[in-house]
Amino acid sequence: MKTLVVATGNPGKLKEMQRYLAETDWKLQLKPSELDVEETGETFIANARLKACQVAEATGKWAIADDSGLAVTALDGAPGIFSARYGKDDGDRIDRVLRELGPHPDRSAQFICAMVVARPDGSVALEAEGICPGEILPSPRGADGFGYDPIFFVPEANRTFAEMTPEQKHQLSHRGRAFALLLPQLQALKIG
């Protein structure tokens, strides 16, 4: 098995990412808890690069990072890279998006996930970006998922992320789409 250090301290994210890698010879491990990377980039891909490259260089191992969030068209792409910091908790973040969007007729939005794999020397080896188009509902629907899932409606599935089975979300989500692009490249990497 080949190891990828995930640039996160979140075991839940590691578990979710490992599901995408189930059919590969890669296994994931969390970054050292004392290693913090400041997300100073202005885009999802810039933040993913920062995290992957700094974790790879610090550990001397291959590393993977993602940065993702919600971009609402009528809010000029907000919350964007600030999606996780748009409020104190999921409910607060959802309320803020709904309040700021108000009755605006354009409810279009997209979830974006940028993924970067860095070599042990800290250089970028692979990049991919997955986008899931959708729209913001006027009120939450569904009990599963997390974050903005209850207000993000995916027309392709005719349901919100919070109403989807884990398998549906795995396939249709921005992270799933990014992994679909990244996996063939990852499998083709010659490590040795």
N, C-alpha and C positions, 0 to 999 in steps of 0.2 A: 504493500500500500504506500502511496505517496501522500505526503501531508501538506495541507494548506492551512496556514494560520488565518483565522477569521479576525478581521480588524473590528472586533466588538467584544464587549464584556457581557453581552446578553446571551445566556444559554438558550433562550427561546429562539433567537435568530439563528444560532448555530444549528439547532435541531431542524428548523425549517429549511435552511440551506442544505443540510445533509440529505434531506429527502430528494432534492433535485440531483444530487450526486450519487444516488443509491446504485445506479447501474454502472458506475465508474470505479476505477481503482484509486480514487482520491478519498482520504478521510480528513475531517476538519478538526481543528483544535482552537480553543479560545486564545486570544492574545493574552499576554501577561497582564494581570489586573493593574499593576503599577504603571503601565504604558498607556498614556493618554495622548490622543492626537486632537489638536484644535482644528475644527472645521472652519477654515477661513476662506474657502473658495466661494466664488459667486455663482457656481452652477453645480448641479448634481455630479457631473463627471469630474469636475475639479476637486470636489470634496472626496469622492471615491478614490481618486488618484492620491491625494494627500494621505489618506488612511492606509491604503494598500502599500504604498511606497515606504512610508515611515515605519510601519509594522514589519515589513520584510527586512528593511535595513537593520532595525533594532534587534530582530530575532535571528537574522541570517538564514531565514527560511522563506519558501514561497508563501505569499500572502494573498488573500482575497478580501475585497471590501465592496460594499455597496452603499449608495446614498440614494434615498428615494423620498418621494413626497407627492403631494397633491398640487396641481396647478389649475386654478379656476380662471377661465378666459375673461369673464367680466370683472375680475379682481386683478387684472394685469398680471396673471400668473401666480398670485398669492394663494396660499401661504408659501408655496415653492420650497426653497431650501430651508425655510423656517417652519415647515410643517409640524415637526415634533415639539417646537417651542412656541406654538401659536396660542397656547393657553396652558393652564396648570395641569389639566388632565384631559382625557378624551372627550368627556362631556363638554368641558369648557371650550375646547378647540372646535368641536362641531357647532356649538352655539355661536361662536364668533364668526365662523364662515357663513352660517345661515343669516345672522344679523347683518353682516357686511354685504351679503348678496341681496338681501331683502327680496322684493318682488321682481327683480331684474328679469326680463324675458329670456336673456341668453344664459342658460344653465349649463352650458358645455364646460367640461373639465377633462383632465387626464391625470392618471397616475403615471409617474415616470420613475424608472429604476435604472441607475447607472452602475455598472459593475466593472471592477478593474482587478486584474491579477498582476502581481508584481513579482519579479525575480528576487532571489536572496540578496542581490546587491542594491535593491531599491529601485531598479528601473522597471518601467511598465512593459509587461509582456503581452497582455490582452485587454481589450475593452469591449463592452457591449452596452447597448441601451435598449430597454424595453419600455413600450408605451401602451397603456390600456386606455382607450378613449371611453368617455362616459358623460354623465350629467349629474348635477347636484339636485337631489330631491328636496322639496320644501320641509320635509320632516323625516326623521330616522325610520328605517324599516329593517327588520331582521335582528337576530339575537347573537349571531356568531361574529367572528372576526374581532378587529380592534381598530383603534384610530378612527379614521373617517369612513370606515366600511359601511356603516348603516345609512349614510347619505349619498354614497357613490353608486349610482345606478348604471349598469352595463347593458345597453340595448341588445347587444349580441346574445346575452343570456336571459334578458328580460327579468333581471333581478339585481339587487344590490350585492356587493361583496359579502355583506353580513347575512344574506339569504342563501348564499351558495354553499354547496358541499365543499369540503376541503379539496376534493379532486377537481371540481370545477374551478375553484379559485387558483389552484396550483397550475392549471392549464391556461387560464385566461388573464391572470394578473400580470402587472408590469414586471414583477420579479420572475414569474414563469416565462414571460416572453424574453427577458434579458438572458435567463439561463438557457433557453432554446437556442439563442445565438451564440452564447459563450461555450456551451458544452462541446460542440464539435471541435472548436479551436483548442479547448483544454485537453481533449483526448489526443489531439495531434501533437501536443507539446512533447518535445524530446527532452526528458529529464534523465540525467544520469551522471 
